[in-house]
């Protein structure tokens, strides 16, 4: 249990800042329907934010995971210097190529009205990529306060810029047309200030990490670099495939749906914002990955680490089950919120949120399972699984989006992550067996889906808001009581939770 406590401590330090920073970022994204009434207005921004993750994978080419892997048995200063030199040079080159290819990207993404988005996007990716190894080093060296400060400062800058340029200055300039502030504000940029705020946040983060950059010595170990590249290049395939699975539906939506351009942008705007409502599951997965990846590598040399990995999986799935229930049982709260602010047009897509949330749980389980190929140096097998998932995603999106629109995209996401999870488990048990409590975890997942369907049926019988909330709360607490009873032995050994639940 000491291993679980250690991971819990790392999640507290690294996960909570990630949760807080990402929550603020998602909160600003969720404010889009408040600031821009027409979903089509947000379609171009959705398109840009669908492109960014692909380029982030390419710009960082698996160096973060490789750093954790090779830091176990190589000189960390030499490793950091070699990988940093590689990252700096490649980031400059890739950014130059991206700017040279700006026009074709603008045409492909249908951003002719906002070509400047690509320039701002290139700046965001440039500074984020340069910060990658600095953050990895902070995590590897257990320096959580500095890590958290840099992360939070960047997101707060992002939020401040958006609030000032979309909330404060426009209203002030309306009544003070000759104001000096008007020289800093261009109303034609509009929603583009989201990208400008993101860029400002990325620059501030880079500046705050200057000590990590000052420590870089331009010494390059070619032999070490080749060894790292051999390990990391399959991770690029994994990352790109993962982004295809995650982002493809939003990238190709306008190209495959059989609708007029304006209507297609309208639906893409709805889908992009509805997708963000799976925020709690996504945030938790990201927080878990931040804490778990260095933890898994550090524990790999200890005796019987598989036992710890199995326990981590169980706690992870239980946490995801609670997240799923919270999102799915209270989904009508989001509907009431949008109706209250007269944005009923956003409500039409809320039905896909539970399906997306469940799909993201499968993705989180897949990330948890993926340690088998990272530890056994079989990254290419992980790449094959991800590519197979990407092919499935492409085929299903092309088939389902024209027929079912964004519900078809949600089905494709769900099926892809379910497929990847199952295949990764089967292959992982062959090459790096871990005694996961398979039957129990499947039972928990099936149970929360049945609870959601039961609530759906109850609300269908009596469509009363107070009954809706009361039944949702009762079902959520019933599941919590069940878990407390079943997992008593495990939970009572946990710090804080054990003392609160089993006094």
N, C-alpha and C positions, 0 to 999 in steps of 0.2 A: 504493500500500500504506500510505501514511501515514494515510489515512483509516481503514483497518481497525485500525491500531495505536491511533489515537485512540479509536475505539469500544471497543476492547479495554480501554484504560485506564479509560474511563468505566464499562464493565461491571464492572471490578475494584472501582471505588469505590462505584458505586451498586448494581451487581448483587449482589455478595457480601453486603453487609448485608441486602439484600432476601432473598437465598437463606437466610442464617442466621436472620433473623427469621421468615420464613415456615416454615422447617423446624422451628423450635421450636414455632410455632403448630400446624403439622400434626402434630408429634410428640405434642402434647397431645391433639389430636383422635383420633389413632390409639391413644391410651391408653384411649379410651372402652370398647372391648371388654374391657380388663383390669379397669376399675373397675366396669363395669356388665355383668353376664353376659348379660342378656336384651337382644337388639337392639331390641325394642319400647320399652325404656326410653329409648333415645336418639332415638326418632323425632321427638318434639316439638322437641328441640334441632336436629335436621336440618332441620325445617320452618322454624324461626326463621332459621337461617343460609342458607336458600334465599331468604328474603324480603329480608334485609339488602342484598344486592348490587343488587336492583331499586331500593330506596330510595336507596342511595348514588348511583346514576346520576341519579335525579331531583333529589336534594339538590345535586349538584355541576354538573349540566346543562352538561357539556362545557367548563367553564371552564379546566381544567388544560391540555388541548390548545390551546384558544384563546389561553391565556397564552403558550405557546411560539410559536404562529403570529404573534401581534401584537407580541411582544417584538422581532421582527426589524426592524420599521420604525416603531415608536411609542415614545414616552417611557415607559420601564419603570416609573418611579415613579408617573406618572399612571395607567398601565394597572393596576398593582398596587393602587393606592388605589381606583380605580373598581370593579374586580372584587371586591375585598375587601368594600367596602361592600355591594355587591349580594349577595355570598355570606352575609354576616352577617345581613342583613335576611331573606333568603329562608329561611335555615336556621331562624331563630326562628319564622317563620310556618309552615313545613312541619312542624316539630316539634310546634307547637301543634295543627295539624290532625290529625297522626298520633295524638296523645294523645286528642283529641276523638273520633276514630274507633276507639278501642281496642276497644270491645265488638264491633262488626261484624267487625273483624279477628280477634278471638279466636274468634268463632263460625266464620268461614270457614276458618281454619287449624286448627280442632278443638283449640284450646288451652284448653278450658274448665277443665282441671285445673291449668293454669299461666298464668293471665292476667297475672301479674306479668312474664312473659317479654317481653311487648310493651313495658312500661315501661322495662325494662332495655335492650331493643333500641333504643328511641327515644333513650336517653342515649348509647349507642354511636354511632349514626348522627350525632347532634348534634355530638359532639366530633370525630369523624372528618371530617365535612364541613368544619368550621371550620379543620381542619388542612390541607386540600387545597392551597390556594394558597401557604401557607407552605412546604410541601414542594416545590411546583413552583418557587418562587423560589430555594430552595436548589439545586435541580438546574440551573436556568437560570444561576445565578451561580457554578456549580462550587464549591460548598461541601460536599464530601462527608463530611467528618468530623462536622460538626454534623448533617447529614442522617442519617448512620448511627447516631449516638448517640441521637437522638430515636426512631428506628425501633426500635432494639434495646432501649432502656429500656422502651418500651411493651410489647413482647412479653415481656420478662423479668418485668415486673410481672404480666402475665397468667399466666405460668407459676407464679410464686411464690404468687399467691392460690390457684390450683387445688391446688398441692401442699400448702399450709397447711390449706385448708378441706376438702379431700377425702382428704388423706393423713395429716397430722400431728394436727390437732385431734381428729378423730373417735376415733382410737385413744387419745389422751390423756384425753379426756372419759369414755370407757368405764371407765377405772380411777380417774378422779378426778372423780366426778360433781358435786361441789360446787366445782369449779375456776372461777376467774374467767374463764378462756377460754371456758367454756360459755355465757357471756352474749353472746359474739360469734358463736356457731355455732348454726345451726338445721338439724338433720338432715333436716327435711322439704324443705329447698331442694334437697338432693341435687345432681343434675346441673346445676341452675341456677347453681351456682358457676362454671361455665364462662362464662356470660354476665356474671356479676358480675366475674370476673377480666378479661374483655374490656373491660368498662366502666372498671375501674380503670386498665387499660393505656392506654385512649384518653384518659382524663383526664390521666394523667401526661404523655403525649405532647403534649397541648395546653399543659400548663404549661411544658414544656421548650422550646416554640416561642414563648414569651411575647415574646421580643425582636422576632420577626417581626410579632407583633400590635401591639406598642407603636409600631412604625414606621408603622403605618397612619394616614393622615390622612383624615379624613372629608370628602374632596373628591370630587365625583362629576361625571364628564364624560358627559353624557347622549348626545352624538353618538357618542362612542367606544363607549359601552355598547351602543347600538343596532347599531353595526357588528359588535361582538363577538357579540351575540345572533344576528344574521343568519348568522354563520359557525357558531356553536355549537349552535343549536337542532336541526339535523339530527343532530348527534352524540348528542343525547339519544335520538333514535330509534335510532341505531346502538347505543348503550349498552343501551337497554331491550330491543331485539331480541336483542342478544348475551346478555343475562341470561335471556331466554326460552329461548334455545338451550341455555344452560348449566344453568339451574336448574329449568326447567319440569317436567321429569320428576319431581323430588323434591317439587315443590309440588302437583302434581295426582295423584301416585301413589295416595294413599288414596282419591281421588275416582273413579278410573276402573278400578282393579283390582277384580275381582269376588271379594272375599274378606271374611270377617268382620272387624270393626274391629281386633281384637287381632292377627289374622294379617297384616292389611295393615300395621299398625305394625311388626310383626316384620320383614317384608320391606323396608319403607322404612328401618328401622334398619340392616339388612344392606347395602342398596344405598348408603346415605349413607356408611357406613364403607368399603365396598369402593371407592367412587368416589375416596376420598382416597388410595388406593394408586397412582393415576396422579400422585402428588405430585411426582416428580422432573421430569416433563415440564411440569407446571403451574408449578412454581417457576422453571424455566429460562425459560419464556415470560414470566413476570412480570418476572424480572430483565432479560431482553432488552428488554422494553418500557420499563422505567425508564431504561435507558441509551440506547436507540435513538431514542425520540421526539424529544427535544431535539437529538440528533445529526443526525437526518434534516433537521430544519428548518434547523439551522445550516449544513449542507452544501449546501442547495438553491440557494444563490446562487453556488456555485463552478462552475467549468467542468466540464461533463460529469459531474454527480453520479450519473447513472444507472449508470455503470460501477461506482461504489462500492456502490450499492444492490444490484447483481447479485452482487457478491462477498460482501456481508454475508449475502444470502439463502443462498448456497452454504454458508458456514460455519455458519449457523444450522441448515440442514437436516442437515448432517453431525452437528452436536452433538445434534440431536433423534433422529437414527438411533441414536446410541450410547445415549441415554436409553431409547429404546424397547427396544433389545436387553437392556439391563440389567434393566429391569422385567419383560419377557416371558420371558427365559431363566431368570431366578431367581424366577419367581412361586411355584414350589413351596416356596421358602424361607419365604415368608409363610405358606403352608399348614402347614408343619411347625411354625412358631412358634405359630400359633393352636392346633394340635393339642396341642402340648407344654403349653400352659397350660389345656387342657381347654375350649377354646372352639371346638370343631369346627363348631358351628352357623354360624360366620362363613366357613368354608372354602367352603361351597356356592356362593358368588357370585364366587370369585376368577377364574373362567374369563372373565369379561367385562373384566378389567383390561387385557389387551393391546388389545382393541377400543377401549376408552376412551382408552388412551394414544395409539393411532394417530390417533383422532379429534382429540385435543388437539394433535397435531403439525400436522394440517390447519388447526386454529384458529390456531396460531402462524404458519404460513405466510400465512394470511389477514391476520393483523395486520401482517406484514411487507409484504404486497402493498398494504395499505390506504393506504400513503403516497401513492399516486397521486391519490386524491380529496382528501386533506388538503392536498397541495401545489397542486393545480389548482383549489382552491376549489369542488369538486363534491361536497361532503359529502352532499347529498341523494341522489346516486347510491349512495353508501355506505349511506345509510339504506334505500334500496330493496332493495339486496342483503341487508342484515341482516333486513329485514322479510320478504322472501321466504324466507329461512332460518328465521325464526320460524314462519311459516305451515307450512312443511314439518315443523318440529319438532312443532307442535301436532297436525297431522294424523297423523303417524307415531306419536306417543305415544298418542294416543287409540285408534289401530288396533292397535298392537303390544303395549302394556302389558297389556291384558286377556288377550291370547293367550300372550305369552311372558314376562310380568312384567318383572323388572329387566333381563333380557337384551334384551327389546324396547326398553326405554329406552336401553340402550347402542347398539343398532342405530340408533335415531332420532338420537342424538348424532353418531354416526359419519357417517351420510348427510347430516345438516345441514351439518357442517363441510366435508365433501368438496364439497358443492354450492356453498357460499359461496366456497371457495378457487378452484374452477374458474371461476365467474362473475366473481369479482374479477380474476382473471388476464386473462381475455378482454377485459373492459372496460378494465382498466388499460393493456393493450397498445394499445388504441385511442386513449385520451386522454393517456396519459403513458407512452410505450414505454420499457421497461427491458430490456436484453439478458440476461435470466435464462438460465442454462444448463439449459434445460427438460429435455432428454433425459437429461442426466447426473443431475439431481435425481430424476427419475422412476425412473431405474435404481437409484439408491441406496435409495429407498423400497421398491421392489419387492424388492430384494435382502434387506433386513432382514426383510421379511415372510416371504420364502422361508426365510431362516435360522431364524426362529421356528417355522415349520411343520416344517422338517427336525428341529429339536430335539424338537418335539412327537411326531413319528413315532418318533424314536429312543427316547424315554422310554417310549412305548407298547409298543415291542418288548421293552425290558428296563427294568422299573420298579425300578431300583436307585438309591438316593440318591446314592452316590458317583459312579456313572456319570452320573447326572443333572447333578451339579455339574461334573464334569470335562468332559462334552460341551458344556455351556453355556459354560464358560470358554474351551474350545478354539474354539468358534464365534465368541465375542466377539473374541478375539484375532486370529482369521483375518480378520474384517471390518476390524479396526484395521490389520492389515498391508496389506490391499488398499487402504484409503484412503491410507495413508502412501505406497504406491507410485504410485497414480493422481494424488494431489494434491501430489506432491513439490515442484513449482515454487512452488505457493502456500504450502505449509506451511513451507518452509525460509526464507521471508522474514519469518515471524512471529517476534516477540520470544519468547524462552525456549523455545517449542515447537521452533522451527527449530534452535536450538543443541542441544537434547536429542536430536532425532531424526536430524539430519544433520551430525554432527560430522565 
